Amino acid sequence: MNFRAEIDVMPLKELLDPQGKAVAHGLQKMNFDGVADVRIGKHITIKVNANSKEEATTQVENACKKLLANPIMEGYKFEIVQE
Amino acid sequence: MNFRAEIDVMPLKELLDPQGKAVAHGLQKMNFDGVADVRIGKHITIKVNANSKEEATTQVENACKKLLANPIMEGYKFEIVQE
């Protein structure tokens, strides 16, 4: 079965996000007044071929832990969608 | 009212995504066999203060067009969530 994983890898809340701060500052300079607290991370989509949704979930969980997210600085969450 | 925008900015389908290719290659080397077609973009969260969901949507749409996404190389989609 074919699945698609939609993964968000974001800087942990406790950490500064200089890229987000720069974008927030840019938006304010461009007169976006109600905008604050911008945080920027990665969005990753992966096609996964697996026998079940559980197997796909395990694969993606392992991929996040071992390669996609740096646990010292980043958290991740994902959704598995059947295609 | 306070809203949170969850924005995904992804490289257009027509374009190569070298970062995604590198990650796909890395995953295959690590014996993630069923994994293919990795694409990597940005995930951006923004807090928006606006009078209505429509106003928040307009602000975020403009922010995407003017600053967050490069229309030549990237597409974007977003969700507005009330907080």
Backbone of each chain as nested JSON, in Angstrom:
{
  "chains": [
    {"id": "A", "residues": [
      {"number": 1, "name": "MET", "atoms": {"N": [0.842, -1.196, 0.0], "CA": [0.0, 0.0, 0.0], "C": [0.875, 1.243, 0.0]}},
      {"number": 2, "name": "ASN", "atoms": {"N": [0.403, 2.273, -0.654], "CA": [1.18, 3.514, -0.725], "C": [0.628, 4.547, 0.246]}},
      {"number": 3, "name": "PHE", "atoms": {"N": [1.542, 5.112, 0.999], "CA": [1.171, 6.161, 1.938], "C": [2.001, 7.402, 1.662]}},
      {"number": 4, "name": "ARG", "atoms": {"N": [1.49, 8.523, 2.12], "CA": [2.264, 9.764, 2.079], "C": [2.4, 10.272, 3.512]}},
      {"number": 5, "name": "ALA", "atoms": {"N": [3.635, 10.555, 3.912], "CA": [3.853, 11.131, 5.24], "C": [4.043, 12.63, 5.089]}},
      {"number": 6, "name": "GLU", "atoms": {"N": [3.322, 13.384, 5.907], "CA": [3.476, 14.847, 5.944], "C": [4.087, 15.193, 7.294]}},
      {"number": 7, "name": "ILE", "atoms": {"N": [5.358, 15.569, 7.271], "CA": [6.123, 15.747, 8.512], "C": [6.442, 17.229, 8.731]}},
      {"number": 8, "name": "ASP", "atoms": {"N": [6.226, 17.713, 9.947], "CA": [6.668, 19.058, 10.329], "C": [7.798, 18.933, 11.337]}},
      {"number": 9, "name": "VAL", "atoms": {"N": [8.918, 19.527, 11.045], "CA": [10.045, 19.545, 11.985], "C": [10.247, 21.001, 12.4]}},
      {"number": 10, "name": "MET", "atoms": {"N": [10.006, 21.286, 13.687], "CA": [10.036, 22.685, 14.136], "C": [11.07, 22.877, 15.25]}},
      {"number": 11, "name": "PRO", "atoms": {"N": [11.667, 24.073, 15.313], "CA": [12.588, 24.359, 16.433], "C": [11.807, 24.276, 17.75]}},
      {"number": 12, "name": "LEU", "atoms": {"N": [12.425, 23.718, 18.786], "CA": [11.746, 23.584, 20.073], "C": [11.333, 24.953, 20.62]}},
      {"number": 13, "name": "LYS", "atoms": {"N": [10.19, 24.968, 21.333], "CA": [9.642, 26.223, 21.863], "C": [10.635, 26.975, 22.741]}},
      {"number": 14, "name": "GLU", "atoms": {"N": [11.471, 26.23, 23.464], "CA": [12.389, 26.842, 24.422], "C": [13.518, 27.596, 23.733]}},
      {"number": 15, "name": "LEU", "atoms": {"N": [13.705, 27.343, 22.442], "CA": [14.868, 27.902, 21.748], "C": [14.487, 29.123, 20.923]}},
      {"number": 16, "name": "LEU", "atoms": {"N": [15.437, 30.033, 20.803], "CA": [15.277, 31.159, 19.888], "C": [15.203, 30.642, 18.467]}},
      {"number": 17, "name": "ASP", "atoms": {"N": [14.479, 31.358, 17.62], "CA": [14.399, 31.001, 16.209], "C": [14.763, 32.248, 15.405]}},
      {"number": 18, "name": "PRO", "atoms": {"N": [16.059, 32.465, 15.159], "CA": [16.493, 33.715, 14.529], "C": [15.877, 33.941, 13.147]}},
      {"number": 19, "name": "GLN", "atoms": {"N": [15.671, 32.856, 12.382], "CA": [15.053, 33.001, 11.063], "C": [13.618, 33.523, 11.219]}},
      {"number": 20, "name": "GLY", "atoms": {"N": [12.892, 32.955, 12.186], "CA": [11.531, 33.408, 12.461], "C": [11.499, 34.855, 12.907]}},
      {"number": 21, "name": "LYS", "atoms": {"N": [12.446, 35.223, 13.788], "CA": [12.522, 36.621, 14.26], "C": [12.761, 37.566, 13.089]}},
      {"number": 22, "name": "ALA", "atoms": {"N": [13.63, 37.183, 12.17], "CA": [13.93, 38.035, 11.016], "C": [12.68, 38.217, 10.154]}},
      {"number": 23, "name": "VAL", "atoms": {"N": [11.941, 37.134, 9.947], "CA": [10.73, 37.218, 9.128], "C": [9.658, 38.067, 9.833]}},
      {"number": 24, "name": "ALA", "atoms": {"N": [9.514, 37.912, 11.153], "CA": [8.547, 38.712, 11.907], "C": [8.879, 40.198, 11.751]}},
      {"number": 25, "name": "HIS", "atoms": {"N": [10.176, 40.514, 11.876], "CA": [10.634, 41.891, 11.727], "C": [10.325, 42.403, 10.313]}},
      {"number": 26, "name": "GLY", "atoms": {"N": [10.596, 41.577, 9.313], "CA": [10.307, 41.948, 7.93], "C": [8.832, 42.23, 7.721]}},
      {"number": 27, "name": "LEU", "atoms": {"N": [7.977, 41.36, 8.261], "CA": [6.529, 41.543, 8.103], "C": [6.072, 42.844, 8.767]}},
      {"number": 28, "name": "GLN", "atoms": {"N": [6.635, 43.142, 9.956], "CA": [6.232, 44.367, 10.647], "C": [6.654, 45.604, 9.84]}},
      {"number": 29, "name": "LYS", "atoms": {"N": [7.844, 45.551, 9.257], "CA": [8.299, 46.658, 8.391], "C": [7.376, 46.831, 7.193]}},
      {"number": 30, "name": "MET", "atoms": {"N": [6.747, 45.732, 6.739], "CA": [5.85, 45.798, 5.587], "C": [4.407, 46.082, 6.016]}},
      {"number": 31, "name": "ASN", "atoms": {"N": [4.244, 46.558, 7.243], "CA": [2.942, 46.956, 7.77], "C": [1.941, 45.816, 7.96]}},
      {"number": 32, "name": "PHE", "atoms": {"N": [2.44, 44.606, 8.198], "CA": [1.549, 43.563, 8.687], "C": [1.497, 43.72, 10.212]}},
      {"number": 33, "name": "ASP", "atoms": {"N": [0.471, 44.431, 10.7], "CA": [0.517, 44.86, 12.087], "C": [0.163, 43.771, 13.091]}},
      {"number": 34, "name": "GLY", "atoms": {"N": [-0.814, 42.951, 12.767], "CA": [-1.286, 41.985, 13.749], "C": [-0.454, 40.712, 13.822]}},
      {"number": 35, "name": "VAL", "atoms": {"N": [0.713, 40.734, 13.194], "CA": [1.485, 39.505, 13.036], "C": [2.589, 39.42, 14.08]}},
      {"number": 36, "name": "ALA", "atoms": {"N": [2.724, 38.27, 14.736], "CA": [3.774, 38.126, 15.736], "C": [4.194, 36.672, 15.844]}},
      {"number": 37, "name": "ASP", "atoms": {"N": [5.295, 36.448, 16.522], "CA": [5.721, 35.105, 16.918], "C": [5.783, 34.138, 15.723]}},
      {"number": 38, "name": "VAL", "atoms": {"N": [6.659, 34.474, 14.785], "CA": [6.864, 33.627, 13.614], "C": [7.896, 32.551, 13.952]}},
      {"number": 39, "name": "ARG", "atoms": {"N": [7.581, 31.314, 13.631], "CA": [8.568, 30.252, 13.8], "C": [8.672, 29.476, 12.489]}},
      {"number": 40, "name": "ILE", "atoms": {"N": [9.897, 29.148, 12.136], "CA": [10.129, 28.516, 10.842], "C": [10.855, 27.194, 11.013]}},
      {"number": 41, "name": "GLY", "atoms": {"N": [10.279, 26.164, 10.452], "CA": [10.899, 24.841, 10.481], "C": [10.834, 24.221, 9.098]}},
      {"number": 42, "name": "LYS", "atoms": {"N": [10.903, 22.909, 9.064], "CA": [10.876, 22.216, 7.775], "C": [9.565, 21.467, 7.604]}},
      {"number": 43, "name": "HIS", "atoms": {"N": [9.095, 21.416, 6.368], "CA": [7.978, 20.532, 6.038], "C": [8.499, 19.502, 5.05]}},
      {"number": 44, "name": "ILE", "atoms": {"N": [8.312, 18.232, 5.372], "CA": [8.868, 17.153, 4.556], "C": [7.736, 16.228, 4.141]}},
      {"number": 45, "name": "THR", "atoms": {"N": [7.642, 15.93, 2.848], "CA": [6.71, 14.896, 2.413], "C": [7.517, 13.71, 1.894]}},
      {"number": 46, "name": "ILE", "atoms": {"N": [7.084, 12.526, 2.274], "CA": [7.753, 11.292, 1.853], "C": [6.696, 10.302, 1.394]}},
      {"number": 47, "name": "LYS", "atoms": {"N": [6.947, 9.652, 0.265], "CA": [6.101, 8.532, -0.151], "C": [6.64, 7.278, 0.516]}},
      {"number": 48, "name": "VAL", "atoms": {"N": [5.744, 6.512, 1.133], "CA": [6.153, 5.298, 1.837], "C": [5.342, 4.127, 1.304]}},
      {"number": 49, "name": "ASN", "atoms": {"N": [6.034, 3.071, 0.937], "CA": [5.366, 1.834, 0.543], "C": [5.473, 0.862, 1.718]}},
      {"number": 50, "name": "ALA", "atoms": {"N": [4.33, 0.448, 2.271], "CA": [4.364, -0.43, 3.441], "C": [3.118, -1.306, 3.432]}},
      {"number": 51, "name": "ASN", "atoms": {"N": [3.145, -2.377, 4.231], "CA": [2.021, -3.313, 4.257], "C": [0.816, -2.804, 5.045]}},
      {"number": 52, "name": "SER", "atoms": {"N": [1.062, -1.859, 5.955], "CA": [-0.046, -1.338, 6.749], "C": [0.295, 0.076, 7.189]}},
      {"number": 53, "name": "LYS", "atoms": {"N": [-0.72, 0.773, 7.668], "CA": [-0.494, 2.132, 8.162], "C": [0.45, 2.106, 9.37]}},
      {"number": 54, "name": "GLU", "atoms": {"N": [0.34, 1.058, 10.197], "CA": [1.212, 0.941, 11.374], "C": [2.668, 0.829, 10.942]}},
      {"number": 55, "name": "GLU", "atoms": {"N": [2.915, -0.011, 9.915], "CA": [4.287, -0.175, 9.444], "C": [4.828, 1.148, 8.892]}},
      {"number": 56, "name": "ALA", "atoms": {"N": [3.993, 1.851, 8.138], "CA": [4.418, 3.149, 7.594], "C": [4.734, 4.12, 8.724]}},
      {"number": 57, "name": "THR", "atoms": {"N": [3.873, 4.125, 9.76], "CA": [4.092, 5.011, 10.901], "C": [5.422, 4.716, 11.574]}},
      {"number": 58, "name": "THR", "atoms": {"N": [5.72, 3.422, 11.775], "CA": [6.983, 3.035, 12.415], "C": [8.168, 3.495, 11.58]}},
      {"number": 59, "name": "GLN", "atoms": {"N": [8.095, 3.289, 10.265], "CA": [9.195, 3.708, 9.383], "C": [9.445, 5.204, 9.483]}},
      {"number": 60, "name": "VAL", "atoms": {"N": [8.35, 5.982, 9.43], "CA": [8.507, 7.44, 9.434], "C": [9.013, 7.915, 10.792]}},
      {"number": 61, "name": "GLU", "atoms": {"N": [8.489, 7.312, 11.86], "CA": [8.964, 7.636, 13.216], "C": [10.478, 7.415, 13.309]}},
      {"number": 62, "name": "ASN", "atoms": {"N": [10.942, 6.269, 12.803], "CA": [12.379, 5.975, 12.832], "C": [13.172, 6.946, 11.966]}},
      {"number": 63, "name": "ALA", "atoms": {"N": [12.638, 7.265, 10.786], "CA": [13.332, 8.205, 9.898], "C": [13.48, 9.57, 10.578]}},
      {"number": 64, "name": "CYS", "atoms": {"N": [12.424, 10.011, 11.278], "CA": [12.497, 11.297, 11.993], "C": [13.571, 11.249, 13.057]}},
      {"number": 65, "name": "LYS", "atoms": {"N": [13.572, 10.159, 13.837], "CA": [14.528, 10.052, 14.949], "C": [15.959, 9.97, 14.455]}},
      {"number": 66, "name": "LYS", "atoms": {"N": [16.16, 9.21, 13.362], "CA": [17.538, 8.922, 12.948], "C": [18.11, 9.927, 11.964]}},
      {"number": 67, "name": "LEU", "atoms": {"N": [17.246, 10.607, 11.211], "CA": [17.823, 11.472, 10.175], "C": [17.157, 12.846, 10.057]}},
      {"number": 68, "name": "LEU", "atoms": {"N": [15.835, 12.899, 10.161], "CA": [15.153, 14.125, 9.733], "C": [15.155, 15.233, 10.778]}},
      {"number": 69, "name": "ALA", "atoms": {"N": [15.088, 14.862, 12.067], "CA": [15.029, 15.881, 13.109], "C": [16.231, 15.74, 14.036]}},
      {"number": 70, "name": "ASN", "atoms": {"N": [16.739, 16.872, 14.475], "CA": [17.81, 16.89, 15.48], "C": [17.134, 17.065, 16.836]}},
      {"number": 71, "name": "PRO", "atoms": {"N": [17.079, 16.006, 17.662], "CA": [16.267, 16.056, 18.889], "C": [16.733, 17.104, 19.899]}},
      {"number": 72, "name": "ILE", "atoms": {"N": [17.965, 17.581, 19.764], "CA": [18.451, 18.601, 20.695], "C": [17.791, 19.945, 20.398]}},
      {"number": 73, "name": "MET", "atoms": {"N": [17.492, 20.193, 19.135], "CA": [16.972, 21.506, 18.76], "C": [15.572, 21.468, 18.167]}},
      {"number": 74, "name": "GLU", "atoms": {"N": [15.098, 20.286, 17.782], "CA": [13.863, 20.239, 17.008], "C": [12.875, 19.194, 17.54]}},
      {"number": 75, "name": "GLY", "atoms": {"N": [11.616, 19.501, 17.37], "CA": [10.57, 18.517, 17.603], "C": [9.924, 18.179, 16.273]}},
      {"number": 76, "name": "TYR", "atoms": {"N": [9.213, 17.061, 16.214], "CA": [8.555, 16.736, 14.951], "C": [7.173, 16.176, 15.222]}},
      {"number": 77, "name": "LYS", "atoms": {"N": [6.308, 16.313, 14.23], "CA": [5.041, 15.614, 14.247], "C": [4.706, 15.252, 12.812]}},
      {"number": 78, "name": "PHE", "atoms": {"N": [3.916, 14.211, 12.638], "CA": [3.593, 13.839, 11.26], "C": [2.233, 13.18, 11.163]}},
      {"number": 79, "name": "GLU", "atoms": {"N": [1.739, 13.177, 9.936], "CA": [0.488, 12.497, 9.594], "C": [0.78, 11.514, 8.483]}},
      {"number": 80, "name": "ILE", "atoms": {"N": [0.132, 10.346, 8.538], "CA": [0.259, 9.376, 7.456], "C": [-1.07, 9.338, 6.707]}},
      {"number": 81, "name": "VAL", "atoms": {"N": [-1.015, 9.554, 5.397], "CA": [-2.224, 9.549, 4.579], "C": [-2.112, 8.434, 3.548]}},
      {"number": 82, "name": "GLN", "atoms": {"N": [-3.157, 7.62, 3.426], "CA": [-3.116, 6.583, 2.395], "C": [-3.39, 7.204, 1.028]}},
      {"number": 83, "name": "GLU", "atoms": {"N": [-2.694, 6.702, 0.015], "CA": [-2.865, 7.304, -1.329], "C": [-3.584, 6.365, -2.269]}}
    ]},
    {"id": "B", "residues": [
      {"number": 1, "name": "MET", "atoms": {"N": [-9.323, 39.02, 17.823], "CA": [-9.264, 37.567, 17.962], "C": [-7.89, 37.07, 17.56]}},
      {"number": 2, "name": "ASN", "atoms": {"N": [-7.454, 36.033, 18.22], "CA": [-6.125, 35.488, 17.904], "C": [-6.237, 34.24, 17.05]}},
      {"number": 3, "name": "PHE", "atoms": {"N": [-5.45, 34.219, 16.011], "CA": [-5.407, 33.06, 15.111], "C": [-3.971, 32.566, 14.994]}},
      {"number": 4, "name": "ARG", "atoms": {"N": [-3.852, 31.318, 14.597], "CA": [-2.528, 30.781, 14.276], "C": [-2.585, 30.3, 12.832]}},
      {"number": 5, "name": "ALA", "atoms": {"N": [-1.618, 30.742, 12.044], "CA": [-1.534, 30.264, 10.661], "C": [-0.474, 29.176, 10.596]}},
      {"number": 6, "name": "GLU", "atoms": {"N": [-0.832, 28.074, 9.955], "CA": [0.124, 26.973, 9.728], "C": [0.362, 26.918, 8.224]}},
      {"number": 7, "name": "ILE", "atoms": {"N": [1.538, 27.355, 7.818], "CA": [1.828, 27.526, 6.391], "C": [2.86, 26.501, 5.929]}},
      {"number": 8, "name": "ASP", "atoms": {"N": [2.599, 25.85, 4.807], "CA": [3.6, 24.99, 4.164], "C": [4.053, 25.641, 2.867]}},
      {"number": 9, "name": "VAL", "atoms": {"N": [5.339, 25.849, 2.73], "CA": [5.91, 26.383, 1.492], "C": [6.775, 25.283, 0.887]}},
      {"number": 10, "name": "MET", "atoms": {"N": [6.372, 24.787, -0.279], "CA": [7.062, 23.629, -0.871], "C": [7.6, 23.954, -2.258]}},
      {"number": 11, "name": "PRO", "atoms": {"N": [8.737, 23.337, -2.627], "CA": [9.232, 23.52, -3.994], "C": [8.201, 22.995, -4.984]}},
      {"number": 12, "name": "LEU", "atoms": {"N": [8.003, 23.69, -6.1], "CA": [7.014, 23.275, -7.095], "C": [7.32, 21.873, -7.608]}},
      {"number": 13, "name": "LYS", "atoms": {"N": [6.27, 21.146, -7.93], "CA": [6.406, 19.751, -8.39], "C": [7.312, 19.627, -9.605]}},
      {"number": 14, "name": "GLU", "atoms": {"N": [7.297, 20.646, -10.466], "CA": [8.048, 20.574, -11.716], "C": [9.549, 20.682, -11.482]}},
      {"number": 15, "name": "LEU", "atoms": {"N": [9.937, 21.16, -10.302], "CA": [11.354, 21.441, -10.072], "C": [12.039, 20.324, -9.306]}},
      {"number": 16, "name": "LEU", "atoms": {"N": [13.32, 20.143, -9.581], "CA": [14.139, 19.246, -8.78], "C": [14.221, 19.774, -7.355]}},
      {"number": 17, "name": "ASP", "atoms": {"N": [14.362, 18.869, -6.411], "CA": [14.538, 19.255, -5.019], "C": [15.788, 18.538, -4.502]}},
      {"number": 18, "name": "PRO", "atoms": {"N": [16.968, 19.167, -4.681], "CA": [18.222, 18.474, -4.353], "C": [18.305, 18.052, -2.879]}},
      {"number": 19, "name": "GLN", "atoms": {"N": [17.764, 18.895, -1.997], "CA": [17.789, 18.55, -0.567], "C": [16.964, 17.281, -0.321]}},
      {"number": 20, "name": "GLY", "atoms": {"N": [15.798, 17.22, -0.966], "CA": [14.954, 16.029, -0.836], "C": [15.64, 14.798, -1.406]}},
      {"number": 21, "name": "LYS", "atoms": {"N": [16.288, 14.959, -2.565], "CA": [17.009, 13.836, -3.181], "C": [18.092, 13.31, -2.243]}},
      {"number": 22, "name": "ALA", "atoms": {"N": [18.806, 14.239, -1.605], "CA": [19.881, 13.84, -0.692], "C": [19.318, 13.057, 0.488]}},
      {"number": 23, "name": "VAL", "atoms": {"N": [18.202, 13.516, 1.021], "CA": [17.601, 12.831, 2.163], "C": [17.072, 11.455, 1.741]}},
      {"number": 24, "name": "ALA", "atoms": {"N": [16.462, 11.371, 0.557], "CA": [15.968, 10.071, 0.057], "C": [17.132, 9.083, -0.051]}},
      {"number": 25, "name": "HIS", "atoms": {"N": [18.242, 9.57, -0.589], "CA": [19.435, 8.747, -0.73], "C": [19.937, 8.287, 0.646]}},
      {"number": 26, "name": "GLY", "atoms": {"N": [19.974, 9.214, 1.585], "CA": [20.412, 8.879, 2.943], "C": [19.529, 7.816, 3.563]}},
      {"number": 27, "name": "LEU", "atoms": {"N": [18.203, 7.971, 3.403], "CA": [17.274, 6.994, 3.986], "C": [17.482, 5.62, 3.357]}},
      {"number": 28, "name": "GLN", "atoms": {"N": [17.7, 5.584, 2.037], "CA": [17.898, 4.283, 1.386], "C": [19.18, 3.615, 1.873]}},
      {"number": 29, "name": "LYS", "atoms": {"N": [20.222, 4.403, 2.073], "CA": [21.48, 3.874, 2.636], "C": [21.275, 3.319, 4.045]}},
      {"number": 30, "name": "MET", "atoms": {"N": [20.308, 3.882, 4.767], "CA": [20.037, 3.429, 6.133], "C": [18.983, 2.321, 6.149]}},
      {"number": 31, "name": "ASN", "atoms": {"N": [18.742, 1.728, 4.993], "CA": [17.83, 0.589, 4.872], "C": [16.358, 0.897, 5.122]}},
      {"number": 32, "name": "PHE", "atoms": {"N": [15.957, 2.149, 4.858], "CA": [14.522, 2.412, 4.79], "C": [14.101, 2.094, 3.361]}},
      {"number": 33, "name": "ASP", "atoms": {"N": [13.597, 0.891, 3.152], "CA": [13.44, 0.422, 1.777], "C": [12.226, 0.991, 1.044]}},
      {"number": 34, "name": "GLY", "atoms": {"N": [11.107, 1.112, 1.736], "CA": [9.882, 1.514, 1.054], "C": [9.753, 3.012, 0.834]}},
      {"number": 35, "name": "VAL", "atoms": {"N": [10.842, 3.74, 1.077], "CA": [10.763, 5.197, 1.113], "C": [11.215, 5.8, -0.211]}},
      {"number": 36, "name": "ALA", "atoms": {"N": [10.449, 6.732, -0.754], "CA": [10.833, 7.36, -2.021], "C": [10.263, 8.766, -2.096]}},
      {"number": 37, "name": "ASP", "atoms": {"N": [10.761, 9.529, -3.08], "CA": [10.186, 10.81, -3.43], "C": [10.051, 11.736, -2.219]}},
      {"number": 38, "name": "VAL", "atoms": {"N": [11.189, 12.081, -1.653], "CA": [11.211, 12.999, -0.512], "C": [11.264, 14.43, -1.042]}},
      {"number": 39, "name": "ARG", "atoms": {"N": [10.403, 15.272, -0.504], "CA": [10.469, 16.694, -0.865], "C": [10.505, 17.526, 0.409]}},
      {"number": 40, "name": "ILE", "atoms": {"N": [11.348, 18.535, 0.412], "CA": [11.561, 19.312, 1.629], "C": [11.281, 20.778, 1.366]}},
      {"number": 41, "name": "GLY", "atoms": {"N": [10.419, 21.333, 2.195], "CA": [10.095, 22.749, 2.104], "C": [10.126, 23.36, 3.491]}},
      {"number": 42, "name": "LYS", "atoms": {"N": [9.417, 24.473, 3.643], "CA": [9.394, 25.146, 4.934], "C": [8.031, 25.006, 5.584]}},
      {"number": 43, "name": "HIS", "atoms": {"N": [8.025, 24.894, 6.899], "CA": [6.77, 24.998, 7.651], "C": [6.876, 26.238, 8.523]}},
      {"number": 44, "name": "ILE", "atoms": {"N": [5.892, 27.115, 8.408], "CA": [5.947, 28.391, 9.117], "C": [4.686, 28.534, 9.96]}},
      {"number": 45, "name": "THR", "atoms": {"N": [4.85, 28.849, 11.239], "CA": [3.671, 29.182, 12.059], "C": [3.751, 30.662, 12.404]}},
      {"number": 46, "name": "ILE", "atoms": {"N": [2.611, 31.325, 12.313], "CA": [2.535, 32.751, 12.632], "C": [1.306, 32.995, 13.496]}},
      {"number": 47, "name": "LYS", "atoms": {"N": [1.473, 33.782, 14.551], "CA": [0.32, 34.244, 15.314], "C": [-0.209, 35.501, 14.645]}},
      {"number": 48, "name": "VAL", "atoms": {"N": [-1.521, 35.531, 14.424], "CA": [-2.134, 36.682, 13.753], "C": [-3.263, 37.208, 14.621]}},
      {"number": 49, "name": "ASN", "atoms": {"N": [-3.239, 38.506, 14.866], "CA": [-4.337, 39.152, 15.564], "C": [-5.186, 39.882, 14.531]}},
      {"number": 50, "name": "ALA", "atoms": {"N": [-6.461, 39.493, 14.41], "CA": [-7.318, 40.102, 13.392], "C": [-8.758, 40.086, 13.883]}},
      {"number": 51, "name": "ASN", "atoms": {"N": [-9.601, 40.878, 13.224], "CA": [-11.001, 40.98, 13.65], "C": [-11.85, 39.793, 13.232]}},
      {"number": 52, "name": "SER", "atoms": {"N": [-11.413, 39.077, 12.208], "CA": [-12.19, 37.933, 11.739], "C": [-11.248, 36.943, 11.071]}},
      {"number": 53, "name": "LYS", "atoms": {"N": [-11.757, 35.729, 10.865], "CA": [-10.956, 34.723, 10.187], "C": [-10.638, 35.166, 8.759]}},
      {"number": 54, "name": "GLU", "atoms": {"N": [-11.585, 35.856, 8.109], "CA": [-11.367, 36.339, 6.743], "C": [-10.205, 37.317, 6.701]}},
      {"number": 55, "name": "GLU", "atoms": {"N": [-10.185, 38.233, 7.689], "CA": [-9.115, 39.232, 7.723], "C": [-7.768, 38.538, 7.939]}},
      {"number": 56, "name": "ALA", "atoms": {"N": [-7.742, 37.561, 8.839], "CA": [-6.497, 36.815, 9.087], "C": [-6.051, 36.095, 7.818]}},
      {"number": 57, "name": "THR", "atoms": {"N": [-7.006, 35.488, 7.106], "CA": [-6.678, 34.769, 5.868], "C": [-6.061, 35.71, 4.836]}},
      {"number": 58, "name": "THR", "atoms": {"N": [-6.664, 36.904, 4.694], "CA": [-6.13, 37.881, 3.745], "C": [-4.71, 38.288, 4.111]}},
      {"number": 59, "name": "GLN", "atoms": {"N": [-4.484, 38.558, 5.405], "CA": [-3.141, 38.955, 5.85], "C": [-2.117, 37.874, 5.526]}},
      {"number": 60, "name": "VAL", "atoms": {"N": [-2.463, 36.608, 5.825], "CA": [-1.503, 35.516, 5.627], "C": [-1.263, 35.289, 4.135]}},
      {"number": 61, "name": "GLU", "atoms": {"N": [-2.336, 35.369, 3.351], "CA": [-2.205, 35.248, 1.891], "C": [-1.232, 36.304, 1.35]}},
      {"number": 62, "name": "ASN", "atoms": {"N": [-1.397, 37.546, 1.806], "CA": [-0.497, 38.618, 1.366], "C": [0.933, 38.377, 1.836]}},
      {"number": 63, "name": "ALA", "atoms": {"N": [1.073, 37.923, 3.077], "CA": [2.422, 37.664, 3.608], "C": [3.111, 36.578, 2.778]}},
      {"number": 64, "name": "CYS", "atoms": {"N": [2.365, 35.542, 2.398], "CA": [2.942, 34.469, 1.571], "C": [3.396, 35.033, 0.238]}},
      {"number": 65, "name": "LYS", "atoms": {"N": [2.523, 35.836, -0.389], "CA": [2.84, 36.362, -1.717], "C": [4.018, 37.315, -1.694]}},
      {"number": 66, "name": "LYS", "atoms": {"N": [4.082, 38.156, -0.642], "CA": [5.066, 39.241, -0.651], "C": [6.384, 38.861, -0.007]}},
      {"number": 67, "name": "LEU", "atoms": {"N": [6.37, 37.885, 0.906], "CA": [7.621, 37.619, 1.632], "C": [7.953, 36.143, 1.806]}},
      {"number": 68, "name": "LEU", "atoms": {"N": [6.966, 35.311, 2.099], "CA": [7.302, 33.966, 2.584], "C": [7.609, 32.972, 1.478]}},
      {"number": 69, "name": "ALA", "atoms": {"N": [6.948, 33.098, 0.339], "CA": [7.178, 32.134, -0.738], "C": [7.707, 32.847, -1.976]}},
      {"number": 70, "name": "ASN", "atoms": {"N": [8.593, 32.181, -2.676], "CA": [9.106, 32.675, -3.952], "C": [8.282, 32.002, -5.053]}},
      {"number": 71, "name": "PRO", "atoms": {"N": [7.371, 32.749, -5.696], "CA": [6.406, 32.114, -6.604], "C": [7.055, 31.423, -7.805]}},
      {"number": 72, "name": "ILE", "atoms": {"N": [8.299, 31.779, -8.119], "CA": [8.968, 31.141, -9.256], "C": [9.339, 29.7, -8.918]}},
      {"number": 73, "name": "MET", "atoms": {"N": [9.651, 29.464, -7.666], "CA": [10.14, 28.152, -7.274], "C": [9.252, 27.418, -6.279]}},
      {"number": 74, "name": "GLU", "atoms": {"N": [8.326, 28.135, -5.631], "CA": [7.613, 27.532, -4.509], "C": [6.102, 27.75, -4.585]}},
      {"number": 75, "name": "GLY", "atoms": {"N": [5.386, 26.77, -4.083], "CA": [3.959, 26.937, -3.87], "C": [3.704, 26.97, -2.372]}},
      {"number": 76, "name": "TYR", "atoms": {"N": [2.53, 27.477, -1.98], "CA": [2.236, 27.485, -0.549], "C": [0.786, 27.11, -0.324]}},
      {"number": 77, "name": "LYS", "atoms": {"N": [0.52, 26.593, 0.865], "CA": [-0.848, 26.43, 1.307], "C": [-0.867, 26.664, 2.806]}},
      {"number": 78, "name": "PHE", "atoms": {"N": [-2.005, 27.06, 3.32], "CA": [-2.034, 27.312, 4.764], "C": [-3.408, 27.063, 5.346]}},
      {"number": 79, "name": "GLU", "atoms": {"N": [-3.406, 26.921, 6.661], "CA": [-4.636, 26.778, 7.447], "C": [-4.638, 27.857, 8.51]}},
      {"number": 80, "name": "ILE", "atoms": {"N": [-5.814, 28.408, 8.765], "CA": [-5.94, 29.376, 9.854], "C": [-6.737, 28.711, 10.975]}},
      {"number": 81, "name": "VAL", "atoms": {"N": [-6.161, 28.715, 12.184], "CA": [-6.815, 28.096, 13.333], "C": [-7.068, 29.167, 14.379]}},
      {"number": 82, "name": "GLN", "atoms": {"N": [-8.291, 29.222, 14.894], "CA": [-8.548, 30.19, 15.972], "C": [-7.971, 29.671, 17.277]}},
      {"number": 83, "name": "GLU", "atoms": {"N": [-7.426, 30.589, 18.097], "CA": [-6.795, 30.133, 19.36], "C": [-7.589, 30.574, 20.58]}}
    ]}
  ]
}
